[in-house]
Amino acid sequence: MPIPPPPQTFICQACSWKKTTLPASDCLMQGVNWYFCCPKCGDAQLTRRPAGRVETMKARLDEFLQHSD
């Protein structure tokens, strides 16, 4: 049975890009819910940390609003 990882926040130190992901399963896809480099500037030095409550709720709201169109 797949167990999704907890929400993660990816942060680029070079350009301040930030993305919180909410994986639905243990299958992670590059550029969708997992990042190895910044999609904005291409820098490979991303910081990854567990998402906080506010970041998680904001990501859930953004996801809900995208699917309600």
MOQUIWO-V562061 format. One record per helix or strand of 2 or more residues. SS is the DSSP state (helix for helix, strand for strand). FROM is the first residue (numbers start at 1). TO is the last residue. Records with the same first field share a line. If there is no record, write none. Layout:
BEGIN
SS = FROM-TO, FROM-TO
END
This chain:
BEGIN
strand = 8-12, 18-21, 46-50
helix = 53-67
END
